Each structure stands twice: as structure tokens, then as C-alpha cells.
Amino acid sequence: MYYLSKCLELTGLCVIGSGMINNFPKLMNPKWLLVGGIVFAMGWVIEKYILK
């Protein structure tokens, strides 16, 4: 479970980072930010509340 939460957090950060890099001169697509934030938050919630 710990590794699953860390993988979800890493995936969320990678989605946000790739969205920023793909649209660099412009702002990133808000949908990618939302998806990355949700995936990161799922990993964080698993680590914070389920594992402790």
C-alpha cells in the first residue's frame, strides 16, 4: 500500500509536469492540472489516513 501511494503521488506530479512542459509558452491545460491533482491527492490520502 505504501508503494502504491508513492506511485500515485509520482504519477500525479509527472502529469502536472508534462502538462507544463507540453504547453510551455502558454498556460497548461486546466484539465491536466485537475487530473494530476486528483491522482496526487489519492496517493496522499492513502499515505496520510489509511496507512497511519
C-alpha positions as semicolon CSV with decimal commas, in nm:
position;residue;x (nm);y (nm);z (nm)
1;M;0,000;0,000;0,000
2;Y;0,286;0,235;0,077
3;Y;0,440;0,188;-0,267
4;L;0,103;0,230;-0,433
5;S;0,054;0,566;-0,264
6;K;0,403;0,681;-0,362
7;C;0,345;0,570;-0,722
8;L;0,018;0,762;-0,734
9;E;0,188;1,074;-0,599
10;L;0,470;1,041;-0,853
11;T;0,223;0,987;-1,137
12;G;0,027;1,297;-1,037
13;L;0,341;1,509;-1,029
14;C;0,453;1,370;-1,365
15;V;0,116;1,453;-1,522
16;I;0,136;1,809;-1,393
17;G;0,499;1,843;-1,504
18;S;0,438;1,705;-1,852
19;G;0,136;1,932;-1,892
20;M;0,353;2,231;-1,808
21;I;0,630;2,124;-2,045
22;N;0,395;2,049;-2,338
23;N;0,235;2,396;-2,327
24;F;0,539;2,586;-2,206
25;P;0,494;2,933;-2,355
26;K;0,123;2,924;-2,271
27;L;-0,054;2,820;-1,956
28;M;-0,114;2,450;-1,907
29;N;-0,450;2,291;-1,974
30;P;-0,661;2,306;-1,655
31;K;-0,790;1,953;-1,719
32;W;-0,437;1,812;-1,689
33;L;-0,385;2,009;-1,370
34;L;-0,709;1,872;-1,229
35;V;-0,626;1,512;-1,327
36;G;-0,274;1,538;-1,185
37;G;-0,403;1,696;-0,865
38;I;-0,664;1,426;-0,815
39;V;-0,415;1,144;-0,872
40;F;-0,165;1,307;-0,636
41;A;-0,436;1,363;-0,375
42;M;-0,543;0,998;-0,393
43;G;-0,188;0,890;-0,314
44;W;-0,155;1,145;-0,037
45;V;-0,483;1,040;0,126
46;I;-0,381;0,674;0,116
47;E;-0,049;0,756;0,279
48;K;-0,184;1,002;0,534
49;Y;-0,505;0,840;0,655
50;I;-0,512;0,475;0,553
51;L;-0,154;0,380;0,638
52;K;-0,128;0,568;0,969
